[in-house]
Amino acid sequence: MDTNVLFNSLKTDTVKLKNRIVMGPMTRNRANNKAEAPTEIHAEYYAQRASAGLIITEGAPVSKRARGYLYTPGIYSQAQIDGWKNVTDAVHEKGGKIFIQLWHCGRVSHNWFHNGAPPLAPSALKADSKVFTPNGFEDVSMPRELTKAEIAGIVQEFR
């Protein structure tokens, strides 16, 4: 058995990885700025890990209504897009590959993120979970069930 297979390259139809090591997503809660955008610390963090075959970023909310955790960098404003471009440039400069994890927190959210309104979810079932807010970890809020039109809107946000 070849014990070095982990360090062999891997080629698919769309990407070639220098090795088979994949860094899974870990929420860092470091986008502590008004734009909720990735910062230099994000670029440094991911660039330091560019030797992995592939990096999958922390979850990036696709819209304001997709938020569920404090200080997670989104991907729905120009400032956020620019921040992620800085991150990807830093990783690419080190020869790394990086994919973003697109995110909608659904029922695992708190009304603080939605100006007091309930989070949106496929059904009005409260999760048995906590989320990080300015007050620390709090129980999630009771969500409001999405309408079919709202579901279509969320699908568009992911596009």
Sequence and secondary structure as in RCSB ss.txt:
>XXXX:A:sequence
MDTNVLFNSLKTDTVKLKNRIVMGPMTRNRANNKAEAPTEIHAEYYAQRASAGLIITEGAPVSKRARGYLYTPGI
YSQAQIDGWKNVTDAVHEKGGKIFIQLWHCGRVSHNWFHNGAPPLAPSALKADSKVFTPNGFEDVSMPRELTKAE
IAGIVQEFR
>XXXX:A:secstr
  TTGGGS EE SS EESSS EE         STT    HHHHHHHHTTTTSSEEEEEEEESSGGG  STT   S
SSHHHHHHHHHHHHHHHHTT  EEEEEE  TTS  GGGGTTS  EESSS   S EEEETTEEEE    EE  HHH
HHHHHHHH 
